[in-house]
Amino acid sequence: MSHRSGYVNIIGNPNVGKSTLMNALVGERLSIITSKAQTTRHRILGIVNEENYQIIFSDTPGIIDPAYALQESMMDFVKTAFEDADVLVYLVEIGEKGLKDELFFKKLQASKVPLLLLINKIDTTDQTRLEEAVANWSAVLPHAEIHPISALEGFGVEGVMQRIKELLPLGPAYFDKEQLTDKTERFFVSETIREKILLNYKKEVPYSVEIEVESFKEEEKIIRIRAVIMVERETQKGILIGHQGKALKRVGTEARKDLESFFQKQIHLELYVKVNKDWRSNENQLRRFGYQG
């Protein structure tokens, strides 16, 4: 039996539902999801394995005009998604006209790779607006296959998955058939904590945060984790901790519950907050946190 394999890279503007789609396609909650823009900072691979195929899905940060070094590194992850794609998935929502970066959009128009344009969140619109969107995208990207979907409700996702399998080139497995992702357990711990911070705090604080897992010790019945939350300012540290430590305790409780579900084990989670001044603009710090090679 012939084996198919390839990279299926998901791109789009912030908040269109890329992480929701990735999780729906992979069948696991690998990417964190919030209603805030720039939730995804890294390029995250989700690997789907069957006997005769291996699909390597890639979730990327939403395309933005970068304002500081961290965002520039995030856009570098998007560039690599264009370079190694065997199938490109461009996710849009009703009312969108193109990518926020014109250069990326021109790359999309010139791409020779099979392109699936998915119009997401169709559960929030009507038939007339959907038909207008299909007509608009057919004119702008005539080589794209257009599929209306709702990643959140699961509508149309199975059909997209089937089409991706058909478009995959013949090739060997790139990863072990038991592997689900390219990320470490520590990465998922830090992302889970960061998700809870995005959900529980407002304004600039969630975007100034990075998580470092200092220790991850797995025992027979429990995993003991110690993690440090880095912020850029002393004032942000105070906001994160909250009155009598209540805000930080809430983050810890919510993260622990999700991690127990993910690892299927009891979790003991210790959280600390430290100031790491201007880390988002410091190349050495960005390298340390895995944003630069």
Rosetta blueprint (number, residue, H / E / L):
1 M L
2 S L
3 H L
4 R E
5 S E
6 G E
7 Y E
8 V E
9 N E
10 I E
11 I E
12 G L
13 N L
14 P L
15 N L
16 V L
17 G L
18 K H
19 S H
20 T H
21 L H
22 M H
23 N H
24 A H
25 L H
26 V H
27 G L
28 E L
29 R L
30 L L
31 S L
32 I L
33 I L
34 T L
35 S L
36 K L
37 A L
38 Q L
39 T L
40 T L
41 R L
42 H L
43 R L
44 I E
45 L E
46 G E
47 I E
48 V E
49 N E
50 E E
51 E L
52 N L
53 Y E
54 Q E
55 I E
56 I E
57 F E
58 S E
59 D E
60 T L
61 P L
62 G L
63 I L
64 I L
65 D L
66 P L
67 A L
68 Y L
69 A H
70 L H
71 Q H
72 E H
73 S H
74 M H
75 M H
76 D H
77 F H
78 V H
79 K H
80 T H
81 A H
82 F H
83 E H
84 D L
85 A L
86 D L
87 V E
88 L E
89 V E
90 Y E
91 L E
92 V E
93 E E
94 I L
95 G L
96 E L
97 K L
98 G L
99 L L
100 K L
101 D L
102 E H
103 L H
104 F H
105 F H
106 K H
107 K H
108 L H
109 Q H
110 A H
111 S L
112 K L
113 V L
114 P L
115 L E
116 L E
117 L E
118 L E
119 I E
120 N E
121 K L
122 I H
123 D H
124 T H
125 T L
126 D L
127 Q H
128 T H
129 R H
130 L H
131 E H
132 E H
133 A H
134 V H
135 A H
136 N H
137 W H
138 S H
139 A H
140 V H
141 L L
142 P L
143 H L
144 A L
145 E E
146 I E
147 H E
148 P E
149 I L
150 S E
151 A L
152 L L
153 E L
154 G L
155 F E
156 G L
157 V H
158 E H
159 G H
160 V H
161 M H
162 Q H
163 R H
164 I H
165 K H
166 E H
167 L H
168 L L
169 P L
170 L E
171 G L
172 P L
173 A L
174 Y L
175 F L
176 D L
177 K L
178 E L
179 Q L
180 L L
181 T E
182 D L
183 K L
184 T L
185 E H
186 R H
187 F H
188 F H
189 V H
190 S H
191 E H
192 T H
193 I H
194 R H
195 E H
196 K H
197 I H
198 L H
199 L H
200 N H
201 Y L
202 K L
203 K L
204 E L
205 V H
206 P H
207 Y H
208 S H
209 V L
210 E E
211 I E
212 E E
213 V E
214 E E
215 S E
216 F E
217 K E
218 E E
219 E L
220 E L
221 K L
222 I E
223 I E
224 R E
225 I E
226 R E
227 A E
228 V E
229 I E
230 M E
231 V E
232 E L
233 R L
234 E H
235 T H
236 Q H
237 K H
238 G H
239 I H
240 L H
241 I H
242 G L
243 H H
244 Q H
245 G H
246 K H
247 A H
248 L H
249 K H
250 R H
251 V H
252 G H
253 T H
254 E H
255 A H
256 R H
257 K H
258 D H
259 L H
260 E H
261 S H
262 F H
263 F H
264 Q L
265 K L
266 Q E
267 I E
268 H E
269 L E
270 E E
271 L E
272 Y E
273 V E
274 K E
275 V E
276 N L
277 K L
278 D L
279 W H
280 R H
281 S H
282 N L
283 E H
284 N H
285 Q H
286 L H
287 R H
288 R H
289 F L
290 G L
291 Y L
292 Q L
293 G L
